[in-house]
Amino acid sequence: KEQRCLMNVPHVEVYKNAQHSWGGFYFQSSCMLGKKTTCLQISSAGQFPQCFSAWNIQISRSFRTSLLFRSAPLPLFWIIVKPIQKLLAIILGRSIRNWWKALPPNKQKLLKESARKNKWKILLGVSSLGVLFIVFYFTHLEEAPITGRARLFVFGKEHYRELSQVESDMWMEKLKSKMLPETDALHQAVELVVGHLSESNKDIPQMSVIKWVIHVVDEPEINAFVLPNGQMFVFTGLLKAVSDIHQLSFILAHEIAHVILEHAVKKASLVHFLDFLSLIFLTLIWAICPRDGLAVVGQWIQSKLQEFIFNRPYSRTLEAEADKVGLQLAAKACADVRASSVFWQQMELAETLHRQPKLPEWLSTHPSHENRVEHLDRLIPE
C-alpha cells in the first residue's frame, strides 16, 4: 500500500532463504555452520555480502553506538579544567585535614563545641546549597523531541556541534586509510538505506536539518556510530553481521535516533552536573580520611559508585530510548521491525558459540542481548 516501502527502493532485492526456524523467526541454518550466505544484493553495483557467520565475525560485547561526549561549552578549556578541579578539591581537602591536625587539642574542642551550638545554622547552610542545586536542575530541563521526556541541558548545543566537528576530523584522520570509496557496493547500500530513512521521516524537524554523511570503514568490528553533526561511521563487520536490509535499517535508525534525541548533549550535561557535585564529596573524603592512602581508596569508591549507580544505568536508559525511537523510524520506512530482535538474538547466539563470558548487565553501558530482545519484542506491536 505504501509506495515508499523499503522493498521498493530501486536496485535492492532481499533474498529470504529460510531453511530453519528459530525463536519464531527465520534465518539460514547454514549460517550457524559458518557458511557464507548472500542475503542482500545490489543488482546494479555488485554483490552486498550479507551473512551471519558465527565463526568468523568479531563479536563486541558492548556494541558500539553513537559516541556520548563528556564535554563543556569550551571543549579545550574544560578538558584542561576538569582534572584541575579534582586536583584543587584534593588539595583543599588535604589542607583542611592538615590544618585540623595542627590545631592544639583545646582549640579542636572549642571548634567542636561551636559546631554543636550552631548545628542548625550549619544544617540550614547545607540545605540551602542543596536547594540551589535542585533549582538549577529543574530550571535547566527541556522537552525532548519525539518522546517528550524532560532532559537536563547544562550547556549550549552549539558548543557540542563544534566539538563534534573536532571529533569528526579526528575520526576521519584515524580511519581515512580504511574508508571505502563512494562507488563501492557496500557504501551505496548504506547510502540507500540512510536516504530512505531520511526521506520517510522528513516530517521530523531534526531529521531534515541534519546532513547525513556516510563513511563505510573496512574493519571486521561489529560497530556503527553517528556523531551529532551527522557524520555516520559504519564498519564492514556490521554489514556482514546483519542478515538482511531490515536489520540494517533498524541498526542505522537506532544510531540516527541517538542524534535526533540529542543523547550526546544529555549525557554530557548529566555527567558534568554529577562531576560538580562529586567535587564536594571528593573534598570531604580528603578532609576526613586520616591518611592519604585511605583517601585514595575513598576517592576510588566514590568514582565507582557514581559510575555504576548513575552513569552506566543512564547510558542503558538512553540505549533503550534509542531502540524505541529507532523502531519508529524504521517502521515509517516500511522496514520489517521484527528483524530488530532477530539481530540481537543472532548476536547472543554468536556470543554463546564463541563461548564469550557473559558479564552482568550492571557492568555494561548497554543492555544485555537477552534483555534487549525482550524490550524490542514488547515494543514491536506498537
N, C-alpha and C positions, 0 to 999 in steps of 0.2 A: 504493500500500500504506500510505503514511503519511498519516493524516488531517490532520496539521498541515502538510501540504505547502503551500508558498508559493502555489502556483497555486490553492489552495482558500481563500485569505484572502477574506472577503466583499468584494464590490463592486470587486474588482480583476480586470481582464481584460488579458491580454498578447496583443497582435496581432503576429504574425510575418508580415511581408510580404517574404519573402526572394526577391529578384529577381536577386541577384548573389552569387556565391560568391567568397570571398577568404580565403586563409590557412586553409582547412579549416573556416571558419565562415561564417555568412550574415549579411549586412546589406544594406540597400537601396542600390542603385546611385544612386538619386535623391539620397541624402544627399551623395554625392560631388559632385553638381552643384549643391549649395547649396539644394535644395528642402527644405521643411519636411515632415516625416513624423510623424504621430502614431503612437507605438508603444505607449503605455500610456494607458488611460483609467480614470477613476474614475466609474463609472456613476451613482452617487448624488449626486455633488458637482460634476460638471462635468468638463471635459477636463483631462488632465495632459499638456501638450505635450511629448512626448519625441522629440526629433530630434537627429541628429548632423549639423550643418551645418558643414562645414569652412571655410565662407566668412564666417560671421557670428558665430562664437564666439571668445572671447578665450582663447588658449592660454597657460597658465602653465607654464614650463619646470620649475620646482621646485614641482610640485603640492603645495599646502599640506596638511599633515596636523596631527595633534594637536600643540599647542604644547608645546615642551620647555623647562621652566623652568631658569633658572640662578639659583637662589636658595638661601638657607640658613635655619636654623631661625627666626630673627627677620628676616623679609624686609626691613623698613625699615632695621634695623641693618646687615645685610650689604650692602645697596645702597650705604650710605654707607661702610662699612669696606673694601669691595673696592678702590675706587680709592685709598683712603688707604694700604692695604697696599702697592700698587705704588709710590706716591709715597715711602713710607718706605724701600722697597727701593732705589729710585733714589738717595735722599738718602744712605742708608748706603753704597752702592757708591761714590758720588761722593766722600763724605767719606774713605773708605779710600784712594781714588786720590790725593786732595789731601794726605792725611797722608803717604803714601809719597813723593810728590814733594817734600814739605817736609823730609824727613829728609836729613841730610848723607850723602854717599857712603859714608863709613866705617860709619855705622850701618846703611845698607842692606845693605852687605856682611856685617856681623855677623849680621843677621837672616836673610839667605840661607843663611849657613853653619849657623846654628842650625836652620833648617828642614831642611837636608840631614841634619844629625845626628839629628834627631828625625822623620825621614820616616816611620818605621814607626809611631810614635805618632800622627802626623797621619793616616796611612792607616787605622789602627785606629779613630780617631775618626770618620772619614768613613764607614767600613764599618759602624760601629755605628749611625750615623744612617740609613744605607740599610736595615739590618736592621729598625730600628724602623718605617720606612715599610712594609716588606714585611709585618711582623707586623700592623700596623694594617690593611693592605689585606685580608689573609686572615681577620682576626677580625671584619671588617665585611661579610662575604659572606652572602647569604641565597639561598634557593632560590626561583626564580621560579615563579609558578603556571602550570599547563598544560605549559610547556616543561621545567620542572625545572632550567633552567640556573642556575648561580651568578651572582649580580649584586652589585654594590657598593652598600651603603646607608650613607651617612655621617651623615645627619641623620634626625630623626623624621618619619614620614609625616604626622602631624597638622599639622605646620607647613606642609607643602605643600598640604594641604587648605585651610588658612586663606588661603594665598597664592592658590590657585586661585579662591577666592571673591572675593578682591580683584580678580583679573584678570577674573573673570566680570562683576563690576559695571562694570568699565572697558569691556569689550566691549559690554555692554548699553547703556551710556550712549552709546557711539560709534555703535552700529548701530540704536538704538531707532526712529529715523525711517524705517528701511528694512525693519523687520520685517513679515512678512505675518501677518495675523490667523489664529487657530487654525481659523477656519471656511473658510479658503482651501483649494482642492483640492490644491495642492502641499504645503501643511503637513499635510493629512490623509494624503496619500500617504506622506510621510516617516514620519509617526507610525505608520501601519500597518506599514511595513517594520521600524522600530525595535522596535515592540511584538512583532512576530512573532519577530524575532531574540532578543529578551529572553526570551520565553516558551519558545522552542525550546532555549535554553541556560541555563535556570534551575537546572540541576544544578551549574553553576559558581558557587561562593560569591560571587566578586567581581561577577558579573553581577546577582545578586539583591540585593546590598547597596546598589549604586549606584542612585540615582533618576535616570533619564534624562529630561532636559528639552530639548525640541526648539525651535530657533529657525530659521526659514527667512528668509534675508536676500535681499532683492530687489537683487541685484548680478550683473552679467554674468560676473564672475570665476569660473573653474572651481576651486572651493575648498570644503573642508569640514574642520572640526577639532572635537575634543571636549576639553574641559578635564577635569582629574582629578576634579572634583566632579560630573561627568555632564552638564554644560551643553554641548549639541551645537549647533553653528552650521553650517548647510548653505546654500550660496549657490545662487540660481536658475540661475546659469551652469552649475553642475554638473548640475542636474536636467534642463537642456536638452541637455547633452552626452551623458548616458547614453542608450543605445538602448532599454533595457527594464528591468523591475523586478529582473532577476537581476544586472545590472551595478550598479544602485543598492544592492542588498543586499550585494554584495561590498565596495563602497566604504565603506558605513556599518559593515560588520563589521570592516573594516580599522581604521577610526577607533576603534571600540569596543575592539578588541584592544590599541591603544596604552594605553588606560586600564586595562584588566584586567591587562595586564603591567606596569603602573606605570612606563612608559618615562620619564615626566617626572622621577620621583624618581631613576631610574637615571642618566639623562643629567646631571641636576644634580649628583649625587654624584660622578660621574667628572670633570666639569668643575671642581668645587671642589677635588677631590683634585689634579688636574693644575695648577690655578692656584696651589695652595700650593707644589707642587714648583717651579713656574716662578719663584716669588719668589726662590728660591736662585740660579737661573741669571741672573735679572734683576740681582741684587746683584753677581754675579761679572762680568757684562758691563760694568756701570758702573764696577766697580773696576779691571778690566783694560784697557779701551779708553783710549788716551791722551787722546782728545778727546771732548767731548760729542756732536759730530756723528757720530762713529763709533759711540758708544754707542747713539744713537738708531737708527742703521741696524741695529746688532746686536740691539736690542730688537725692531725690526720683523721681522727674520728669524726670531728666536726665536718670536714670536707666530704667524707664518705657518707655521712648521714644526709647531707644536702644533696649529694649525687643520687642516692638510692631512694630517698623519701620524696624529693621534689623533681629533680632534673629528668631522670630516666622515666618515671611514670608520666610526666608531662609529654615527653617525646613519644611514648607509646600512645597517648591520647591524640596527639597530632597525627600519628600514622593511621589510627582508626578513623579519624575525621577525613583524612585524605582518601582512604579507601571508600568511604561513603560517598563523598563528592565525586571521586573518580568513577564510581559505578554510575552515577547520574550522568556525567559527561559522556561515558561510553554508551549508555542506553540511548541518549539523544542522537548518537551517531549510528544507532541501529546495530551496534555490536551485540553479540550474544553474551550477556553479562555472567551467565553461568560458568563461562570459561575462567573467570577470575578465581573462584575457589578451586577449580581443577588445577590451575597453575601452582597454587600453594600446596595442593595435595602431591603434585609431582615433585616439588621441592622437598617436601617432607619424606617422600619415598626415596628420592636420591640420597638424602642425608642418611637415611636408615641403611641403604645399600652400601654407602661408603663407611658405615659404622662410625660416624662422627659423633662425639659426645654431645648430648643434649643439655645445654645449660638451662637453669631455671629462668623463666621469663623476667623475673625481677632484676636479673643481672644484665638484661639487654635493653637497648633503646628502642627495640622493635618488638611487636607482639610475636609470640611463638607461631610457627606454621600452623599448628593444630588450632590454636585459638583464633588465628586469622581466618582459617577456613570456616569455623563456626560463626564468626562475626559476619563474614560475607554471605554465608548461606541464610542468615537471618535477614540481611538487607536485600537480597536478590528479589524476593517477591514484591518489594516496593517499586 
